Amino acid sequence: MTRAVHVLAAAHGGDASAIQIVTGAGEALGSKVGWLVNVMDPGAIVVGGGLGVASGLYWESLVNSARAHIWSDINCDLPIVPALHGDDAWGGV
């Protein structure tokens, strides 16, 4: 079974297919984040979960895509940050 961590590691190692997958996934989530900013006008975006707190290429793709999809100049520099507790951001309730 291939897990996200394996694909991220392969991308970090320079595997072209993995880079394409990681970049595409970041761009896909980023476009949705940008849409949510346009609709909801939040003060910040906090991204949690396993892939949501992946650093490097995935995070860069996500943030760049989100910013590209934000229409308002006022919100283009909105803070987009990883959840403080990573995978455990939900609080264990």
PyMOL Python script that loads the backbone (N, CA, C, O; Angstrom):
from pymol import cmd

cmd.read_pdbstr("""\
ATOM      1  N   MET A   1       0.848  -1.169   0.000  1.00  0.00           N
ATOM      2  CA  MET A   1       0.000   0.000   0.000  1.00  0.00           C
ATOM      3  C   MET A   1       0.904   1.245   0.000  1.00  0.00           C
ATOM      4  O   MET A   1       1.777   1.391   0.855  1.00  0.00           O
ATOM      5  N   THR A   2       0.680   2.120  -0.956  1.00  0.00           N
ATOM      6  CA  THR A   2       1.423   3.372  -1.002  1.00  0.00           C
ATOM      7  C   THR A   2       0.666   4.413  -0.197  1.00  0.00           C
ATOM      8  O   THR A   2      -0.527   4.639  -0.402  1.00  0.00           O
ATOM      9  N   ARG A   3       1.376   5.033   0.713  1.00  0.00           N
ATOM     10  CA  ARG A   3       0.787   6.056   1.568  1.00  0.00           C
ATOM     11  C   ARG A   3       1.326   7.412   1.143  1.00  0.00           C
ATOM     12  O   ARG A   3       2.332   7.508   0.439  1.00  0.00           O
ATOM     13  N   ALA A   4       0.644   8.449   1.581  1.00  0.00           N
ATOM     14  CA  ALA A   4       1.059   9.808   1.234  1.00  0.00           C
ATOM     15  C   ALA A   4       2.503  10.066   1.639  1.00  0.00           C
ATOM     16  O   ALA A   4       3.242  10.729   0.911  1.00  0.00           O
ATOM     17  N   VAL A   5       2.909   9.552   2.789  1.00  0.00           N
ATOM     18  CA  VAL A   5       4.274   9.775   3.263  1.00  0.00           C
ATOM     19  C   VAL A   5       5.293   9.213   2.270  1.00  0.00           C
ATOM     20  O   VAL A   5       6.368   9.786   2.096  1.00  0.00           O
ATOM     21  N   HIS A   6       4.963   8.100   1.623  1.00  0.00           N
ATOM     22  CA  HIS A   6       5.861   7.510   0.634  1.00  0.00           C
ATOM     23  C   HIS A   6       5.931   8.373  -0.624  1.00  0.00           C
ATOM     24  O   HIS A   6       7.005   8.555  -1.197  1.00  0.00           O
ATOM     25  N   VAL A   7       4.812   8.891  -1.041  1.00  0.00           N
ATOM     26  CA  VAL A   7       4.784   9.752  -2.228  1.00  0.00           C
ATOM     27  C   VAL A   7       5.530  11.055  -1.942  1.00  0.00           C
ATOM     28  O   VAL A   7       6.279  11.540  -2.791  1.00  0.00           O
ATOM     29  N   LEU A   8       5.329  11.622  -0.754  1.00  0.00           N
ATOM     30  CA  LEU A   8       6.049  12.840  -0.384  1.00  0.00           C
ATOM     31  C   LEU A   8       7.551  12.598  -0.351  1.00  0.00           C
ATOM     32  O   LEU A   8       8.325  13.440  -0.805  1.00  0.00           O
ATOM     33  N   ALA A   9       7.968  11.458   0.182  1.00  0.00           N
ATOM     34  CA  ALA A   9       9.394  11.129   0.234  1.00  0.00           C
ATOM     35  C   ALA A   9       9.961  10.952  -1.173  1.00  0.00           C
ATOM     36  O   ALA A   9      11.071  11.400  -1.462  1.00  0.00           O
ATOM     37  N   ALA A  10       9.205  10.305  -2.036  1.00  0.00           N
ATOM     38  CA  ALA A  10       9.659  10.128  -3.420  1.00  0.00           C
ATOM     39  C   ALA A  10       9.781  11.470  -4.134  1.00  0.00           C
ATOM     40  O   ALA A  10      10.719  11.684  -4.902  1.00  0.00           O
ATOM     41  N   ALA A  11       8.845  12.363  -3.884  1.00  0.00           N
ATOM     42  CA  ALA A  11       8.907  13.705  -4.482  1.00  0.00           C
ATOM     43  C   ALA A  11      10.128  14.447  -3.960  1.00  0.00           C
ATOM     44  O   ALA A  11      10.835  15.104  -4.726  1.00  0.00           O
ATOM     45  N   HIS A  12      10.374  14.346  -2.673  1.00  0.00           N
ATOM     46  CA  HIS A  12      11.547  14.990  -2.076  1.00  0.00           C
ATOM     47  C   HIS A  12      12.834  14.425  -2.683  1.00  0.00           C
ATOM     48  O   HIS A  12      13.836  15.131  -2.805  1.00  0.00           O
ATOM     49  N   GLY A  13      12.794  13.164  -3.054  1.00  0.00           N
ATOM     50  CA  GLY A  13      13.941  12.513  -3.671  1.00  0.00           C
ATOM     51  C   GLY A  13      14.086  12.791  -5.153  1.00  0.00           C
ATOM     52  O   GLY A  13      15.048  12.347  -5.778  1.00  0.00           O
ATOM     53  N   GLY A  14      13.127  13.533  -5.729  1.00  0.00           N
ATOM     54  CA  GLY A  14      13.241  13.925  -7.125  1.00  0.00           C
ATOM     55  C   GLY A  14      12.459  13.091  -8.125  1.00  0.00           C
ATOM     56  O   GLY A  14      12.596  13.305  -9.329  1.00  0.00           O
ATOM     57  N   ASP A  15      11.649  12.151  -7.671  1.00  0.00           N
ATOM     58  CA  ASP A  15      10.844  11.331  -8.581  1.00  0.00           C
ATOM     59  C   ASP A  15       9.827  12.210  -9.301  1.00  0.00           C
ATOM     60  O   ASP A  15       8.974  12.830  -8.666  1.00  0.00           O
ATOM     61  N   ALA A  16       9.919  12.261 -10.630  1.00  0.00           N
ATOM     62  CA  ALA A  16       9.086  13.169 -11.425  1.00  0.00           C
ATOM     63  C   ALA A  16       7.595  12.895 -11.262  1.00  0.00           C
ATOM     64  O   ALA A  16       6.802  13.831 -11.157  1.00  0.00           O
ATOM     65  N   SER A  17       7.206  11.624 -11.240  1.00  0.00           N
ATOM     66  CA  SER A  17       5.780  11.294 -11.081  1.00  0.00           C
ATOM     67  C   SER A  17       5.274  11.723  -9.716  1.00  0.00           C
ATOM     68  O   SER A  17       4.175  12.264  -9.599  1.00  0.00           O
ATOM     69  N   ALA A  18       6.069  11.483  -8.689  1.00  0.00           N
ATOM     70  CA  ALA A  18       5.677  11.868  -7.329  1.00  0.00           C
ATOM     71  C   ALA A  18       5.585  13.390  -7.215  1.00  0.00           C
ATOM     72  O   ALA A  18       4.671  13.909  -6.575  1.00  0.00           O
ATOM     73  N   ILE A  19       6.517  14.097  -7.825  1.00  0.00           N
ATOM     74  CA  ILE A  19       6.476  15.568  -7.813  1.00  0.00           C
ATOM     75  C   ILE A  19       5.188  16.062  -8.448  1.00  0.00           C
ATOM     76  O   ILE A  19       4.552  16.981  -7.932  1.00  0.00           O
ATOM     77  N   GLN A  20       4.800  15.461  -9.562  1.00  0.00           N
ATOM     78  CA  GLN A  20       3.566  15.849 -10.242  1.00  0.00           C
ATOM     79  C   GLN A  20       2.340  15.576  -9.365  1.00  0.00           C
ATOM     80  O   GLN A  20       1.419  16.391  -9.306  1.00  0.00           O
ATOM     81  N   ILE A  21       2.336  14.442  -8.696  1.00  0.00           N
ATOM     82  CA  ILE A  21       1.207  14.090  -7.817  1.00  0.00           C
ATOM     83  C   ILE A  21       1.123  15.057  -6.640  1.00  0.00           C
ATOM     84  O   ILE A  21       0.046  15.564  -6.327  1.00  0.00           O
ATOM     85  N   VAL A  22       2.251  15.312  -5.992  1.00  0.00           N
ATOM     86  CA  VAL A  22       2.276  16.185  -4.813  1.00  0.00           C
ATOM     87  C   VAL A  22       1.890  17.615  -5.197  1.00  0.00           C
ATOM     88  O   VAL A  22       1.098  18.258  -4.508  1.00  0.00           O
ATOM     89  N   THR A  23       2.446  18.096  -6.283  1.00  0.00           N
ATOM     90  CA  THR A  23       2.122  19.445  -6.747  1.00  0.00           C
ATOM     91  C   THR A  23       0.645  19.554  -7.119  1.00  0.00           C
ATOM     92  O   THR A  23      -0.022  20.524  -6.758  1.00  0.00           O
ATOM     93  N   GLY A  24       0.143  18.567  -7.833  1.00  0.00           N
ATOM     94  CA  GLY A  24      -1.271  18.575  -8.227  1.00  0.00           C
ATOM     95  C   GLY A  24      -2.205  18.537  -7.038  1.00  0.00           C
ATOM     96  O   GLY A  24      -3.233  19.215  -7.027  1.00  0.00           O
ATOM     97  N   ALA A  25      -1.852  17.744  -6.031  1.00  0.00           N
ATOM     98  CA  ALA A  25      -2.680  17.661  -4.826  1.00  0.00           C
ATOM     99  C   ALA A  25      -2.678  18.987  -4.068  1.00  0.00           C
ATOM    100  O   ALA A  25      -3.724  19.436  -3.598  1.00  0.00           O
ATOM    101  N   GLY A  26      -1.515  19.610  -3.951  1.00  0.00           N
ATOM    102  CA  GLY A  26      -1.436  20.911  -3.290  1.00  0.00           C
ATOM    103  C   GLY A  26      -2.218  21.973  -4.032  1.00  0.00           C
ATOM    104  O   GLY A  26      -2.907  22.792  -3.423  1.00  0.00           O
ATOM    105  N   GLU A  27      -2.109  21.956  -5.355  1.00  0.00           N
ATOM    106  CA  GLU A  27      -2.850  22.926  -6.161  1.00  0.00           C
ATOM    107  C   GLU A  27      -4.358  22.714  -6.053  1.00  0.00           C
ATOM    108  O   GLU A  27      -5.124  23.676  -6.008  1.00  0.00           O
ATOM    109  N   ALA A  28      -4.777  21.454  -6.011  1.00  0.00           N
ATOM    110  CA  ALA A  28      -6.212  21.163  -5.913  1.00  0.00           C
ATOM    111  C   ALA A  28      -6.783  21.679  -4.588  1.00  0.00           C
ATOM    112  O   ALA A  28      -7.821  22.340  -4.575  1.00  0.00           O
ATOM    113  N   LEU A  29      -6.110  21.380  -3.485  1.00  0.00           N
ATOM    114  CA  LEU A  29      -6.597  21.869  -2.195  1.00  0.00           C
ATOM    115  C   LEU A  29      -6.500  23.388  -2.131  1.00  0.00           C
ATOM    116  O   LEU A  29      -7.400  24.048  -1.611  1.00  0.00           O
ATOM    117  N   GLY A  30      -5.419  23.941  -2.653  1.00  0.00           N
ATOM    118  CA  GLY A  30      -5.236  25.389  -2.645  1.00  0.00           C
ATOM    119  C   GLY A  30      -6.339  26.122  -3.386  1.00  0.00           C
ATOM    120  O   GLY A  30      -6.780  27.185  -2.948  1.00  0.00           O
ATOM    121  N   SER A  31      -6.788  25.571  -4.501  1.00  0.00           N
ATOM    122  CA  SER A  31      -7.871  26.225  -5.241  1.00  0.00           C
ATOM    123  C   SER A  31      -9.154  26.260  -4.419  1.00  0.00           C
ATOM    124  O   SER A  31      -9.911  27.228  -4.479  1.00  0.00           O
ATOM    125  N   LYS A  32      -9.392  25.204  -3.654  1.00  0.00           N
ATOM    126  CA  LYS A  32     -10.586  25.167  -2.795  1.00  0.00           C
ATOM    127  C   LYS A  32     -10.442  26.125  -1.616  1.00  0.00           C
ATOM    128  O   LYS A  32     -11.412  26.767  -1.212  1.00  0.00           O
ATOM    129  N   VAL A  33      -9.244  26.221  -1.068  1.00  0.00           N
ATOM    130  CA  VAL A  33      -8.993  27.164   0.018  1.00  0.00           C
ATOM    131  C   VAL A  33      -9.227  28.584  -0.483  1.00  0.00           C
ATOM    132  O   VAL A  33      -9.866  29.389   0.194  1.00  0.00           O
ATOM    133  N   GLY A  34      -8.709  28.889  -1.672  1.00  0.00           N
ATOM    134  CA  GLY A  34      -8.924  30.216  -2.254  1.00  0.00           C
ATOM    135  C   GLY A  34     -10.402  30.520  -2.433  1.00  0.00           C
ATOM    136  O   GLY A  34     -10.841  31.638  -2.160  1.00  0.00           O
ATOM    137  N   TRP A  35     -11.175  29.543  -2.888  1.00  0.00           N
ATOM    138  CA  TRP A  35     -12.616  29.735  -3.063  1.00  0.00           C
ATOM    139  C   TRP A  35     -13.281  30.014  -1.721  1.00  0.00           C
ATOM    140  O   TRP A  35     -14.139  30.890  -1.615  1.00  0.00           O
ATOM    141  N   LEU A  36     -12.875  29.255  -0.685  1.00  0.00           N
ATOM    142  CA  LEU A  36     -13.456  29.484   0.638  1.00  0.00           C
ATOM    143  C   LEU A  36     -13.139  30.883   1.160  1.00  0.00           C
ATOM    144  O   LEU A  36     -13.984  31.518   1.792  1.00  0.00           O
ATOM    145  N   VAL A  37     -11.935  31.362   0.900  1.00  0.00           N
ATOM    146  CA  VAL A  37     -11.583  32.720   1.304  1.00  0.00           C
ATOM    147  C   VAL A  37     -12.494  33.716   0.604  1.00  0.00           C
ATOM    148  O   VAL A  37     -12.979  34.662   1.226  1.00  0.00           O
ATOM    149  N   ASN A  38     -12.727  33.509  -0.678  1.00  0.00           N
ATOM    150  CA  ASN A  38     -13.591  34.416  -1.445  1.00  0.00           C
ATOM    151  C   ASN A  38     -15.019  34.438  -0.924  1.00  0.00           C
ATOM    152  O   ASN A  38     -15.668  35.484  -0.915  1.00  0.00           O
ATOM    153  N   VAL A  39     -15.502  33.294  -0.494  1.00  0.00           N
ATOM    154  CA  VAL A  39     -16.888  33.176  -0.056  1.00  0.00           C
ATOM    155  C   VAL A  39     -17.082  33.582   1.404  1.00  0.00           C
ATOM    156  O   VAL A  39     -18.098  34.180   1.760  1.00  0.00           O
ATOM    157  N   MET A  40     -16.102  33.253   2.244  1.00  0.00           N
ATOM    158  CA  MET A  40     -16.299  33.429   3.682  1.00  0.00           C
ATOM    159  C   MET A  40     -15.563  34.624   4.282  1.00  0.00           C
ATOM    160  O   MET A  40     -15.930  35.070   5.370  1.00  0.00           O
ATOM    161  N   ASP A  41     -14.550  35.155   3.623  1.00  0.00           N
ATOM    162  CA  ASP A  41     -13.776  36.298   4.119  1.00  0.00           C
ATOM    163  C   ASP A  41     -13.233  36.070   5.532  1.00  0.00           C
ATOM    164  O   ASP A  41     -13.505  36.861   6.435  1.00  0.00           O
ATOM    165  N   PRO A  42     -12.451  34.969   5.730  1.00  0.00           N
ATOM    166  CA  PRO A  42     -11.918  34.681   7.060  1.00  0.00           C
ATOM    167  C   PRO A  42     -10.738  35.586   7.405  1.00  0.00           C
ATOM    168  O   PRO A  42     -10.205  36.288   6.546  1.00  0.00           O
ATOM    169  N   GLY A  43     -10.344  35.559   8.663  1.00  0.00           N
ATOM    170  CA  GLY A  43      -9.178  36.323   9.099  1.00  0.00           C
ATOM    171  C   GLY A  43      -7.879  35.562   8.901  1.00  0.00           C
ATOM    172  O   GLY A  43      -6.803  36.158   8.844  1.00  0.00           O
ATOM    173  N   ALA A  44      -7.983  34.230   8.795  1.00  0.00           N
ATOM    174  CA  ALA A  44      -6.814  33.371   8.577  1.00  0.00           C
ATOM    175  C   ALA A  44      -7.315  31.989   8.151  1.00  0.00           C
ATOM    176  O   ALA A  44      -8.483  31.649   8.344  1.00  0.00           O
ATOM    177  N   ILE A  45      -6.424  31.215   7.579  1.00  0.00           N
ATOM    178  CA  ILE A  45      -6.719  29.827   7.231  1.00  0.00           C
ATOM    179  C   ILE A  45      -5.746  28.950   8.001  1.00  0.00           C
ATOM    180  O   ILE A  45      -4.534  29.155   7.947  1.00  0.00           O
ATOM    181  N   VAL A  46      -6.289  27.964   8.725  1.00  0.00           N
ATOM    182  CA  VAL A  46      -5.473  27.000   9.452  1.00  0.00           C
ATOM    183  C   VAL A  46      -5.729  25.638   8.820  1.00  0.00           C
ATOM    184  O   VAL A  46      -6.864  25.165   8.776  1.00  0.00           O
ATOM    185  N   VAL A  47      -4.667  25.020   8.336  1.00  0.00           N
ATOM    186  CA  VAL A  47      -4.781  23.742   7.638  1.00  0.00           C
ATOM    187  C   VAL A  47      -4.230  22.647   8.538  1.00  0.00           C
ATOM    188  O   VAL A  47      -3.087  22.725   8.989  1.00  0.00           O
ATOM    189  N   GLY A  48      -5.046  21.622   8.802  1.00  0.00           N
ATOM    190  CA  GLY A  48      -4.625  20.523   9.655  1.00  0.00           C
ATOM    191  C   GLY A  48      -4.732  19.190   8.946  1.00  0.00           C
ATOM    192  O   GLY A  48      -4.997  19.131   7.745  1.00  0.00           O
ATOM    193  N   GLY A  49      -4.527  18.139   9.683  1.00  0.00           N
ATOM    194  CA  GLY A  49      -4.592  16.796   9.123  1.00  0.00           C
ATOM    195  C   GLY A  49      -3.251  16.340   8.590  1.00  0.00           C
ATOM    196  O   GLY A  49      -2.301  17.121   8.542  1.00  0.00           O
ATOM    197  N   GLY A  50      -3.167  15.097   8.194  1.00  0.00           N
ATOM    198  CA  GLY A  50      -1.914  14.514   7.733  1.00  0.00           C
ATOM    199  C   GLY A  50      -1.264  15.265   6.594  1.00  0.00           C
ATOM    200  O   GLY A  50      -0.160  15.787   6.753  1.00  0.00           O
ATOM    201  N   LEU A  51      -1.918  15.331   5.453  1.00  0.00           N
ATOM    202  CA  LEU A  51      -1.367  16.065   4.319  1.00  0.00           C
ATOM    203  C   LEU A  51      -1.456  17.561   4.521  1.00  0.00           C
ATOM    204  O   LEU A  51      -0.646  18.312   3.977  1.00  0.00           O
ATOM    205  N   GLY A  52      -2.416  17.996   5.285  1.00  0.00           N
ATOM    206  CA  GLY A  52      -2.593  19.421   5.496  1.00  0.00           C
ATOM    207  C   GLY A  52      -1.429  20.107   6.170  1.00  0.00           C
ATOM    208  O   GLY A  52      -1.275  21.323   6.061  1.00  0.00           O
ATOM    209  N   VAL A  53      -0.606  19.341   6.865  1.00  0.00           N
ATOM    210  CA  VAL A  53       0.550  19.931   7.531  1.00  0.00           C
ATOM    211  C   VAL A  53       1.869  19.443   6.922  1.00  0.00           C
ATOM    212  O   VAL A  53       2.933  19.623   7.514  1.00  0.00           O
ATOM    213  N   ALA A  54       1.796  18.828   5.744  1.00  0.00           N
ATOM    214  CA  ALA A  54       3.017  18.405   5.057  1.00  0.00           C
ATOM    215  C   ALA A  54       3.775  19.635   4.579  1.00  0.00           C
ATOM    216  O   ALA A  54       3.198  20.531   3.964  1.00  0.00           O
ATOM    217  N   SER A  55       5.044  19.670   4.860  1.00  0.00           N
ATOM    218  CA  SER A  55       5.844  20.831   4.466  1.00  0.00           C
ATOM    219  C   SER A  55       6.412  20.630   3.062  1.00  0.00           C
ATOM    220  O   SER A  55       6.121  19.638   2.394  1.00  0.00           O
ATOM    221  N   GLY A  56       7.217  21.581   2.636  1.00  0.00           N
ATOM    222  CA  GLY A  56       7.908  21.451   1.361  1.00  0.00           C
ATOM    223  C   GLY A  56       7.021  21.708   0.164  1.00  0.00           C
ATOM    224  O   GLY A  56       6.187  22.613   0.172  1.00  0.00           O
ATOM    225  N   LEU A  57       7.211  20.902  -0.861  1.00  0.00           N
ATOM    226  CA  LEU A  57       6.547  21.094  -2.149  1.00  0.00           C
ATOM    227  C   LEU A  57       5.021  21.116  -2.015  1.00  0.00           C
ATOM    228  O   LEU A  57       4.359  21.944  -2.642  1.00  0.00           O
ATOM    229  N   TYR A  58       4.463  20.220  -1.211  1.00  0.00           N
ATOM    230  CA  TYR A  58       3.006  20.185  -1.052  1.00  0.00           C
ATOM    231  C   TYR A  58       2.498  21.496  -0.461  1.00  0.00           C
ATOM    232  O   TYR A  58       1.558  22.092  -0.985  1.00  0.00           O
ATOM    233  N   TRP A  59       3.115  21.940   0.622  1.00  0.00           N
ATOM    234  CA  TRP A  59       2.676  23.166   1.285  1.00  0.00           C
ATOM    235  C   TRP A  59       2.833  24.370   0.363  1.00  0.00           C
ATOM    236  O   TRP A  59       1.936  25.208   0.271  1.00  0.00           O
ATOM    237  N   GLU A  60       3.972  24.454  -0.319  1.00  0.00           N
ATOM    238  CA  GLU A  60       4.213  25.558  -1.245  1.00  0.00           C
ATOM    239  C   GLU A  60       3.165  25.585  -2.358  1.00  0.00           C
ATOM    240  O   GLU A  60       2.659  26.650  -2.712  1.00  0.00           O
ATOM    241  N   SER A  61       2.843  24.418  -2.906  1.00  0.00           N
ATOM    242  CA  SER A  61       1.826  24.331  -3.959  1.00  0.00           C
ATOM    243  C   SER A  61       0.459  24.762  -3.441  1.00  0.00           C
ATOM    244  O   SER A  61      -0.269  25.490  -4.115  1.00  0.00           O
ATOM    245  N   LEU A  62       0.120  24.308  -2.246  1.00  0.00           N
ATOM    246  CA  LEU A  62      -1.166  24.653  -1.643  1.00  0.00           C
ATOM    247  C   LEU A  62      -1.280  26.166  -1.445  1.00  0.00           C
ATOM    248  O   LEU A  62      -2.268  26.772  -1.860  1.00  0.00           O
ATOM    249  N   VAL A  63      -0.285  26.769  -0.820  1.00  0.00           N
ATOM    250  CA  VAL A  63      -0.332  28.205  -0.524  1.00  0.00           C
ATOM    251  C   VAL A  63      -0.328  29.026  -1.814  1.00  0.00           C
ATOM    252  O   VAL A  63      -1.113  29.965  -1.950  1.00  0.00           O
ATOM    253  N   ASN A  64       0.545  28.682  -2.758  1.00  0.00           N
ATOM    254  CA  ASN A  64       0.596  29.431  -4.021  1.00  0.00           C
ATOM    255  C   ASN A  64      -0.712  29.333  -4.784  1.00  0.00           C
ATOM    256  O   ASN A  64      -1.183  30.320  -5.350  1.00  0.00           O
ATOM    257  N   SER A  65      -1.298  28.147  -4.800  1.00  0.00           N
ATOM    258  CA  SER A  65      -2.577  27.968  -5.487  1.00  0.00           C
ATOM    259  C   SER A  65      -3.688  28.742  -4.786  1.00  0.00           C
ATOM    260  O   SER A  65      -4.506  29.385  -5.444  1.00  0.00           O
ATOM    261  N   ALA A  66      -3.722  28.684  -3.460  1.00  0.00           N
ATOM    262  CA  ALA A  66      -4.747  29.425  -2.718  1.00  0.00           C
ATOM    263  C   ALA A  66      -4.645  30.910  -3.041  1.00  0.00           C
ATOM    264  O   ALA A  66      -5.651  31.556  -3.337  1.00  0.00           O
ATOM    265  N   ARG A  67      -3.442  31.447  -2.985  1.00  0.00           N
ATOM    266  CA  ARG A  67      -3.260  32.879  -3.260  1.00  0.00           C
ATOM    267  C   ARG A  67      -3.644  33.229  -4.697  1.00  0.00           C
ATOM    268  O   ARG A  67      -4.164  34.316  -4.951  1.00  0.00           O
ATOM    269  N   ALA A  68      -3.392  32.326  -5.629  1.00  0.00           N
ATOM    270  CA  ALA A  68      -3.754  32.563  -7.035  1.00  0.00           C
ATOM    271  C   ALA A  68      -5.262  32.581  -7.240  1.00  0.00           C
ATOM    272  O   ALA A  68      -5.756  33.184  -8.193  1.00  0.00           O
ATOM    273  N   HIS A  69      -6.000  31.914  -6.341  1.00  0.00           N
ATOM    274  CA  HIS A  69      -7.456  31.826  -6.482  1.00  0.00           C
ATOM    275  C   HIS A  69      -8.218  32.822  -5.606  1.00  0.00           C
ATOM    276  O   HIS A  69      -9.449  32.848  -5.632  1.00  0.00           O
ATOM    277  N   ILE A  70      -7.509  33.631  -4.840  1.00  0.00           N
ATOM    278  CA  ILE A  70      -8.165  34.654  -4.022  1.00  0.00           C
ATOM    279  C   ILE A  70      -8.369  35.893  -4.881  1.00  0.00           C
ATOM    280  O   ILE A  70      -7.415  36.434  -5.440  1.00  0.00           O
ATOM    281  N   TRP A  71      -9.615  36.339  -4.983  1.00  0.00           N
ATOM    282  CA  TRP A  71      -9.949  37.455  -5.871  1.00  0.00           C
ATOM    283  C   TRP A  71      -9.614  38.811  -5.278  1.00  0.00           C
ATOM    284  O   TRP A  71      -9.173  39.705  -6.001  1.00  0.00           O
ATOM    285  N   SER A  72      -9.809  38.982  -4.003  1.00  0.00           N
ATOM    286  CA  SER A  72      -9.678  40.280  -3.363  1.00  0.00           C
ATOM    287  C   SER A  72      -8.220  40.612  -3.043  1.00  0.00           C
ATOM    288  O   SER A  72      -7.506  39.801  -2.453  1.00  0.00           O
ATOM    289  N   ASP A  73      -7.791  41.795  -3.433  1.00  0.00           N
ATOM    290  CA  ASP A  73      -6.447  42.242  -3.081  1.00  0.00           C
ATOM    291  C   ASP A  73      -6.290  42.361  -1.569  1.00  0.00           C
ATOM    292  O   ASP A  73      -5.189  42.202  -1.042  1.00  0.00           O
ATOM    293  N   ILE A  74      -7.374  42.636  -0.881  1.00  0.00           N
ATOM    294  CA  ILE A  74      -7.333  42.771   0.575  1.00  0.00           C
ATOM    295  C   ILE A  74      -6.938  41.448   1.236  1.00  0.00           C
ATOM    296  O   ILE A  74      -6.238  41.441   2.249  1.00  0.00           O
ATOM    297  N   ASN A  75      -7.385  40.338   0.663  1.00  0.00           N
ATOM    298  CA  ASN A  75      -7.148  39.026   1.266  1.00  0.00           C
ATOM    299  C   ASN A  75      -5.959  38.266   0.685  1.00  0.00           C
ATOM    300  O   ASN A  75      -5.674  37.153   1.126  1.00  0.00           O
ATOM    301  N   CYS A  76      -5.271  38.833  -0.281  1.00  0.00           N
ATOM    302  CA  CYS A  76      -4.209  38.064  -0.948  1.00  0.00           C
ATOM    303  C   CYS A  76      -3.054  37.715  -0.014  1.00  0.00           C
ATOM    304  O   CYS A  76      -2.339  36.746  -0.267  1.00  0.00           O
ATOM    305  N   ASP A  77      -2.855  38.472   1.048  1.00  0.00           N
ATOM    306  CA  ASP A  77      -1.799  38.167   2.014  1.00  0.00           C
ATOM    307  C   ASP A  77      -2.338  37.543   3.302  1.00  0.00           C
ATOM    308  O   ASP A  77      -1.656  37.539   4.327  1.00  0.00           O
ATOM    309  N   LEU A  78      -3.550  37.021   3.247  1.00  0.00           N
ATOM    310  CA  LEU A  78      -4.182  36.369   4.392  1.00  0.00           C
ATOM    311  C   LEU A  78      -3.255  35.287   4.958  1.00  0.00           C
ATOM    312  O   LEU A  78      -2.675  34.523   4.187  1.00  0.00           O
ATOM    313  N   PRO A  79      -3.104  35.204   6.265  1.00  0.00           N
ATOM    314  CA  PRO A  79      -2.265  34.139   6.836  1.00  0.00           C
ATOM    315  C   PRO A  79      -2.838  32.755   6.517  1.00  0.00           C
ATOM    316  O   PRO A  79      -4.014  32.484   6.763  1.00  0.00           O
ATOM    317  N   ILE A  80      -1.994  31.897   5.972  1.00  0.00           N
ATOM    318  CA  ILE A  80      -2.331  30.493   5.730  1.00  0.00           C
ATOM    319  C   ILE A  80      -1.272  29.707   6.485  1.00  0.00           C
ATOM    320  O   ILE A  80      -0.100  29.708   6.109  1.00  0.00           O
ATOM    321  N   VAL A  81      -1.692  29.034   7.554  1.00  0.00           N
ATOM    322  CA  VAL A  81      -0.733  28.406   8.462  1.00  0.00           C
ATOM    323  C   VAL A  81      -1.104  26.954   8.741  1.00  0.00           C
ATOM    324  O   VAL A  81      -2.277  26.587   8.676  1.00  0.00           O
ATOM    325  N   PRO A  82      -0.102  26.124   9.052  1.00  0.00           N
ATOM    326  CA  PRO A  82      -0.403  24.743   9.455  1.00  0.00           C
ATOM    327  C   PRO A  82      -0.947  24.718  10.879  1.00  0.00           C
ATOM    328  O   PRO A  82      -0.594  25.561  11.704  1.00  0.00           O
ATOM    329  N   ALA A  83      -1.798  23.754  11.154  1.00  0.00           N
ATOM    330  CA  ALA A  83      -2.358  23.596  12.496  1.00  0.00           C
ATOM    331  C   ALA A  83      -1.236  23.336  13.498  1.00  0.00           C
ATOM    332  O   ALA A  83      -0.296  22.593  13.215  1.00  0.00           O
ATOM    333  N   LEU A  84      -1.343  23.938  14.637  1.00  0.00           N
ATOM    334  CA  LEU A  84      -0.328  23.825  15.675  1.00  0.00           C
ATOM    335  C   LEU A  84      -0.094  22.377  16.099  1.00  0.00           C
ATOM    336  O   LEU A  84       1.040  21.986  16.375  1.00  0.00           O
ATOM    337  N   HIS A  85      -1.161  21.583  16.150  1.00  0.00           N
ATOM    338  CA  HIS A  85      -1.049  20.205  16.620  1.00  0.00           C
ATOM    339  C   HIS A  85      -1.082  19.181  15.495  1.00  0.00           C
ATOM    340  O   HIS A  85      -1.297  17.995  15.741  1.00  0.00           O
ATOM    341  N   GLY A  86      -0.870  19.634  14.259  1.00  0.00           N
ATOM    342  CA  GLY A  86      -0.764  18.712  13.126  1.00  0.00           C
ATOM    343  C   GLY A  86      -1.955  17.810  12.958  1.00  0.00           C
ATOM    344  O   GLY A  86      -3.090  18.271  12.838  1.00  0.00           O
ATOM    345  N   ASP A  87      -1.688  16.494  12.950  1.00  0.00           N
ATOM    346  CA  ASP A  87      -2.746  15.491  12.771  1.00  0.00           C
ATOM    347  C   ASP A  87      -3.750  15.505  13.903  1.00  0.00           C
ATOM    348  O   ASP A  87      -4.896  15.093  13.724  1.00  0.00           O
ATOM    349  N   ASP A  88      -3.329  15.979  15.075  1.00  0.00           N
ATOM    350  CA  ASP A  88      -4.180  15.941  16.257  1.00  0.00           C
ATOM    351  C   ASP A  88      -4.928  17.263  16.471  1.00  0.00           C
ATOM    352  O   ASP A  88      -5.390  17.542  17.578  1.00  0.00           O
ATOM    353  N   ALA A  89      -5.046  18.064  15.431  1.00  0.00           N
ATOM    354  CA  ALA A  89      -5.667  19.386  15.560  1.00  0.00           C
ATOM    355  C   ALA A  89      -7.138  19.301  15.962  1.00  0.00           C
ATOM    356  O   ALA A  89      -7.685  20.268  16.492  1.00  0.00           O
ATOM    357  N   TRP A  90      -7.771  18.186  15.725  1.00  0.00           N
ATOM    358  CA  TRP A  90      -9.201  18.051  16.037  1.00  0.00           C
ATOM    359  C   TRP A  90      -9.447  18.006  17.534  1.00  0.00           C
ATOM    360  O   TRP A  90     -10.582  18.211  17.964  1.00  0.00           O
ATOM    361  N   GLY A  91      -8.442  17.748  18.336  1.00  0.00           N
ATOM    362  CA  GLY A  91      -8.586  17.830  19.784  1.00  0.00           C
ATOM    363  C   GLY A  91      -8.943  16.528  20.489  1.00  0.00           C
ATOM    364  O   GLY A  91      -9.029  16.501  21.717  1.00  0.00           O
ATOM    365  N   GLY A  92      -9.151  15.459  19.744  1.00  0.00           N
ATOM    366  CA  GLY A  92      -9.411  14.170  20.385  1.00  0.00           C
ATOM    367  C   GLY A  92     -10.771  14.037  21.035  1.00  0.00           C
ATOM    368  O   GLY A  92     -10.964  13.169  21.887  1.00  0.00           O
ATOM    369  N   VAL A  93     -11.723  14.882  20.651  1.00  0.00           N
ATOM    370  CA  VAL A  93     -13.051  14.833  21.247  1.00  0.00           C
ATOM    371  C   VAL A  93     -13.826  13.676  20.681  1.00  0.00           C
ATOM    372  O   VAL A  93     -14.978  13.460  21.058  1.00  0.00           O
TER     373      VAL A  93
END
""", "prot")
cmd.dss("prot")
cmd.show_as("cartoon", "prot")
cmd.util.cbc("prot")
cmd.orient("prot")
